[in-house]
Amino acid sequence: MKETYKPNLMAERLESLKAGIVSAVSFCLVFILASIFNQFLLKEYFLELYSDSIITLNLQWLISAGIAGFSGFLFGATYRYIIREDDNPHLKEGGVLAFGLVRGLAQVDIGLDFSSSIFPLIVLASETIVGFAVAAFSLDSAIKFGWVKAFKESRE
């Protein structure tokens, strides 16, 4: 029977949890700031996308914020494994773009059913990519300061 408790494995899981939390918090912060920006600046131009006020904290916005936090968490846990101890910028950029494009293009795909204008959908997709870029920067900073440890490949 396979061992389920290994100290190194548990330590790596804890570091992934910390990476996920750092990323989720930073991604949610970008989501909140983007929502406020959209509410006060873009709403007057694109009413079909921004029909409800975020100030009232309606259920749809809370669900969107929860999904954003969960997406940020998954990104952080995965990004830590993507970058390992490498200093390869292509791995970092590729991870950000992969997550950003998957989430952003899904928003565009759904939004095309509800909007005749593509501009607000491009704004949403761009916000997502920026959000993951900020999350990656936050996680890179956390690793640099030693708050989160980089993933070390172990050959067992």
N, C-alpha and C positions, 0 to 999 in steps of 0.2 A: 504494500500500500504506500502511496506517495505521501511524503511529509507535507502538511499544509502550513506549518509554522516554521519559518526559517527567519532568523534575526535579520539577515541582509534583505530578504524579500519584504519583510514588514517595514524596514527602514525605507526601502524604495517606495513602497506604497504610501507611507507617511509623507515623503517628499513630493510624490505626485499629488496627494491631497492638498498640500500647501501650495503647490504650483497651480492647481485648479482654483483654489480660493483666491489667490492673487489675481489670476486672470479673470475670474468671474467678477470680482469687485471692480477691476479697471474697465472691463467691457460694459458692465452695468452703468458705471459712471459716464462713459461715452454715450450709451443709450439714453440716459436721462438728459444729458446736455443736448444731444441731437433732438430729442423730443421737445425740449423747451425751445430750441432754435426753430424747429419746424412749426411749432405752435404759434410763435410770435412773428416769424418772418415769412415763412412759406405758405401758411394757411390762407392768407388773403389771395394768393395766386392759384392755389390748387385745392379748392374746397372739397372736391370729391375724395381726396385722400385724407384730409385732415378735418373730418366733420365733427369729431368729439373733442372736447377740451381735456387736456392732460391735467389741468389743475384740479379737476374733480376726482382724479384717480379712479376712473371707472374700471369695471372688471376686465374689459378687453385690454386696457393699458397695463393692468397688473399682470395679466397672463403674458402679454408681450414682454414685459420686464422679466418675468420668471423664465421665459424661454431664452431671452438674451443672457441671463445669468447662467443658465444651464449650458448654453452654447459656449459661453466664455469659460466655464469650468472644464468642459470637454476639450476645448482648445488648449487650455493650460496644461492639462494632464498629458495630452498628446504631444504638444509642442516640446515639452521637456524631453520626451523620448526622441523626437525628430532631431533636435539640435545636439543631443548628447554633450560631449565635451569638445565638439568640433567648433571651429571658428569660420565655418563655411557660410558666407552670406546667402548663397543660393538655397541652402536648406531652410534658412530662416524665412527668406522671401517666399519660397515655394509653399511652406506651411501656412503662412499668412494668406497668400493668394488662394490656396486650395480651400481653406475654411471660408474665406471671405467670398469667393466666387460661388461656392455651393449655397451658402445662406443668401447671398445677394441675388443670385440668379433665380432662386426659388421665390424670393419676394417679387422680382420682376415678372416671373411666370404667372403668379397669382394676381398681381396687380394689373396685368394686361386685360384680365376679365372685367375689371371694375373701372378702368380709366382709359380715356382716349388719348391722353398725353403720355409720352414716354419720359419726359424730363423728370417728373417727381420720382419715377421708378429708378432712374439712373442715380438720383440723389440718394434714395434708400440703399441701393446697392453700394454706392460709394461710402456711405456712412458705415456700412457693415465692414467693408475692407479697412477703413480707417480705425474702426473699433478693434478689429483683430490686430492691426498694426500697433495700436496703443497697448493692447494686452500683451503682445510680444515684447514691446519695449519695457513694460512694467516687469514682466517675468525675467527678461535679461538683466534688468537692474537688480531684481531680488536675488538672482543667482550671483551677480557681481558682488553684492554686499554680503553674501553668505546667508541670507534668510532662507533661501531654497538651494539645495545642492543639485548640481548638474547630474544627469544620469550617467553612470559609469557602466560601460558594457562589462558583463562578467561572463566568462567562458567556463561553464560547469558541465 
